Amino acid sequence: MSGRQLGRIGAATGILHVVLGLTGFFIHGYPEIGASPQQLSAWPASTSLTRF
């Protein structure tokens, strides 16, 4: 592969990484900023391990 092809593949995987990360946050949700300790401990308990 040429350097140009590798650059394009690298850029595409970087974009894919961001898209998949945001999709995961959308599917699983995440605690709010400034969440209480009770909310933080309840978040992993309510997350499905098979989907996560």
Secondary structure as the mmCIF struct_conf table of DSSP 4:
data_model
#
loop_
_struct_conf.conf_type_id
_struct_conf.id
_struct_conf.beg_label_comp_id
_struct_conf.beg_label_asym_id
_struct_conf.beg_label_seq_id
_struct_conf.end_label_comp_id
_struct_conf.end_label_asym_id
_struct_conf.end_label_seq_id
HELX_RH_AL_P HELX_RH_AL_P1 GLY A 3 HIS A 28
HELX_LH_PP_P HELX_LH_PP_P1 PRO A 31 GLU A 32
TURN_TY1_P TURN_TY1_P1 ILE A 33 GLY A 34
HELX_RH_AL_P HELX_RH_AL_P2 PRO A 37 SER A 46
BEND BEND1 THR A 47 THR A 47
TURN_TY1_P TURN_TY1_P2 LEU A 49 ARG A 51
#
